Amino acid sequence: MERKDAAVRALQSRDAVELLSSKWRISILHILDAGRVRSAAIQRALKNVSPKVLTQTLRGMERDGLISRKVYPVVPPRVEYQLTEMGRSVILPLRNLCHWAEAHVKERDRARRDFDAREEAED
């Protein structure tokens, strides 16, 4: 029974990672945590993402049910995004993960240095 439970958890983990794996999704979730945000403001907040990639990422997040999009019938078009209930539900686990990562930075850095030193010694 334990092996089956582990397999189910592994599949669930894969699903979770797939929802958040895009380079910009987690940043966008944090930006939208403040409430409804215009697409131009998201673009300004994420200076290193191209408009094309941002649009693809936002569309994917909308498709996955993490965010919703509202288009206002004005010229030029005004588009706003906000978290859905599902999107809001992932914010606390993301914060916890960020805190965990921050608490373990020194351990991670030490492990990387040790690994790199071993790799160099083997070459």
Summary of the structure (lengths in Angstrom):
residues: 123
radius of gyration: 18.9
end to end distance: 43.2
largest distance: 63.5
contacts: 293
relative contact order: 0.11
helix: 67%
strand: 11%
